[in-house]
């Protein structure tokens, strides 16, 4: 199997498909006020570096990172299509985003995820992310968890 991660604008058909699938999965779980994912338009406006994963040429997942100066990078829109889960694609994407951050002199990653995203929470904690209070413009939300991890020269490969 061949896995490829490529930079792709969030407004391409493939990226929109993935973001729409992610939204469809989150919508029944969280009220709108607790869904903090960026729209395609906001991903573009905020200059989020966005990447798409393909497994043997088939659309498999996505992830993005928004850089906040040199202070930190925030992981955005991490998603793996259900049929590709369990293959380590989310771990590959996180490592890819960490490498991107390091190339831009960022050594701290942060993210927000929902409490019902059990697999995502497990992955983040397994990879050494630590829970933190809300950061940036986030407010305390009982349906959200906030994490950060300092990136070492060896990246996230935990």
C-alpha positions as CSV (number, residue, x, y, z in Angstrom):
1,X,0.0,0.0,0.0
2,X,1.2,3.5,-0.9
3,X,0.3,6.4,1.4
4,X,0.9,9.9,0.1
5,X,0.3,13.2,1.9
6,X,0.2,16.3,-0.3
7,X,-0.4,20.0,0.3
8,X,-3.8,20.9,-1.2
9,X,-6.0,24.0,-1.0
10,X,-9.0,23.6,1.3
11,X,-11.3,24.7,-1.6
12,X,-10.5,21.8,-3.9
13,X,-13.2,19.2,-4.5
14,X,-11.3,16.5,-2.6
15,X,-10.7,18.7,0.4
16,X,-14.3,19.9,0.5
17,X,-15.5,16.2,0.4
18,X,-13.3,15.4,3.4
19,X,-14.3,18.5,5.4
20,X,-18.0,17.8,4.6
21,X,-17.7,14.2,5.8
22,X,-16.0,15.4,9.0
23,X,-18.8,17.9,9.6
24,X,-21.5,15.3,9.0
25,X,-19.9,13.1,11.7
26,X,-19.6,15.9,14.2
27,X,-23.0,17.6,13.7
28,X,-25.1,15.0,15.6
29,X,-22.6,14.9,18.5
30,X,-22.1,18.6,19.3
31,X,-24.2,21.7,19.2
32,X,-23.0,24.4,16.8
33,X,-21.5,26.4,19.7
34,X,-19.2,23.5,20.5
35,X,-18.1,22.8,16.9
36,X,-14.9,24.9,16.4
37,X,-13.7,23.5,13.1
38,X,-13.0,26.1,10.4
39,X,-15.2,26.3,7.3
40,X,-13.4,26.0,3.9
41,X,-13.7,29.8,3.6
42,X,-12.1,30.4,7.0
43,X,-9.3,27.8,6.3
44,X,-8.5,29.9,3.3
45,X,-8.8,33.3,5.0
46,X,-6.6,32.2,7.9
47,X,-3.9,30.7,5.7
48,X,-4.2,27.3,7.2
49,X,-1.6,24.9,5.6
50,X,-3.9,22.0,4.5
51,X,-2.9,18.5,3.5
52,X,-4.7,15.5,2.0
53,X,-3.8,11.9,2.5
54,X,-4.4,9.3,-0.3
55,X,-4.0,5.6,0.2
56,X,-3.2,3.9,-3.1
57,X,-4.6,7.0,-4.9
58,X,-7.9,6.9,-2.9
59,X,-8.9,9.9,-0.8
60,X,-8.3,8.8,2.8
61,X,-8.0,11.8,5.2
62,X,-6.8,15.4,5.8
63,X,-5.3,17.7,8.3
64,X,-4.2,21.3,8.6
65,X,-2.1,23.6,10.7
66,X,-2.6,27.3,11.5
67,X,0.6,29.0,12.5
68,X,0.4,31.7,15.2
69,X,3.6,33.6,14.7
70,X,6.4,31.5,16.1
71,X,4.5,30.8,19.3
72,X,2.6,27.7,18.3
73,X,0.8,25.8,15.5
74,X,-2.8,24.7,15.9
75,X,-3.9,21.4,14.4
76,X,-7.1,21.9,12.4
77,X,-9.5,19.6,10.6
78,X,-7.8,16.2,11.3
79,X,-9.9,13.5,9.7
80,X,-9.5,9.9,8.5
81,X,-12.3,8.3,6.4
82,X,-13.8,5.4,8.4
83,X,-12.7,2.7,5.9
84,X,-9.1,3.8,6.4
85,X,-9.0,4.0,10.2
86,X,-6.6,1.8,12.1
87,X,-3.9,2.0,9.4
88,X,-1.9,4.7,11.2
89,X,-2.8,7.5,8.8
90,X,-3.7,10.0,11.6
91,X,-0.3,9.4,13.2
92,X,1.4,10.0,9.8
93,X,-0.6,13.2,9.4
94,X,0.3,14.5,12.9
95,X,4.0,13.8,12.2
96,X,3.7,15.5,8.8
97,X,2.1,18.6,10.5
98,X,4.8,18.6,13.2
99,X,7.5,18.6,10.5
100,X,5.8,21.4,8.7
101,X,5.6,23.4,12.0
102,X,9.3,22.8,12.7
103,X,10.2,23.9,9.2
104,X,8.5,27.2,10.1
105,X,10.4,27.5,13.5
106,X,7.4,26.4,15.5
107,X,8.1,24.1,18.4
108,X,4.7,23.8,20.1
109,X,1.5,22.2,18.8
110,X,-1.9,22.9,20.2
111,X,-5.4,21.6,19.4
112,X,-9.0,21.4,20.4
113,X,-11.1,18.3,20.1
114,X,-14.5,17.1,21.2
115,X,-15.0,14.8,24.2
116,X,-16.8,12.2,22.0
117,X,-13.7,11.8,19.7
118,X,-12.4,8.9,21.8
119,X,-10.0,7.6,19.2
120,X,-8.6,11.0,18.5
121,X,-8.1,11.7,22.2
122,X,-6.4,8.3,22.6
123,X,-4.0,9.1,19.7
124,X,-3.2,12.6,21.0
125,X,-2.5,11.3,24.5
126,X,-0.5,8.3,23.2
127,X,1.6,10.7,21.2
128,X,2.4,12.8,24.3
129,X,0.0,15.7,24.0
130,X,-0.9,17.1,27.5
131,X,-4.3,18.5,28.5
132,X,-4.2,22.3,28.9
133,X,-6.8,25.0,29.6
134,X,-8.5,26.8,26.7
135,X,-6.0,28.8,24.6
136,X,-6.2,31.6,22.0
137,X,-9.8,32.6,21.5
138,X,-11.3,29.4,22.9
139,X,-13.6,29.5,26.0
140,X,-14.1,26.8,28.6
141,X,-16.5,24.2,27.1
142,X,-17.5,21.0,28.8
143,X,-17.7,19.3,25.3
144,X,-14.1,20.3,24.4
145,X,-10.6,19.2,25.4
146,X,-7.5,21.2,24.7
147,X,-4.0,19.8,24.3
148,X,-0.5,20.8,23.5
149,X,2.8,19.2,22.9
150,X,6.3,20.6,22.6
151,X,8.0,19.3,19.4
152,X,11.5,18.0,19.8
153,X,14.0,17.8,17.0
154,X,12.9,14.2,16.5
155,X,9.3,15.3,16.0
156,X,6.2,13.5,17.4
157,X,7.1,9.9,16.5
158,X,6.1,8.5,19.9
